Amino acid sequence: MKDLISDRKLINTIMWVLLSGLAFFGTVPLFIVTYWACALFMILRTRQSQLPRKISWAVISAYIVLGTLQTIYVGNAVAGPHLNLLT
């Protein structure tokens, strides 16, 4: 039980460090890396929980879909207008 609490504290600390770095030094590739790192940490959290196997896989697949959608959004909405395809 103590290991689970320390693991969750470590995961929370890493997430806050990543989000703080993103707020100060954010670029489009860094946004995408941060989205996938958060998704990975949430997947690790889900794997540590005591959820039934079917629910766990559904939640993990939802995190993967959300990470993919966020990547597509950032690529099109944030970086898209700045790309000049004619030069």
Summary of the structure (lengths in Angstrom):
residues: 87
radius of gyration: 16.1
end to end distance: 58.1
largest distance: 58.2
contacts: 200
relative contact order: 0.11
helix: 85%
strand: 0%
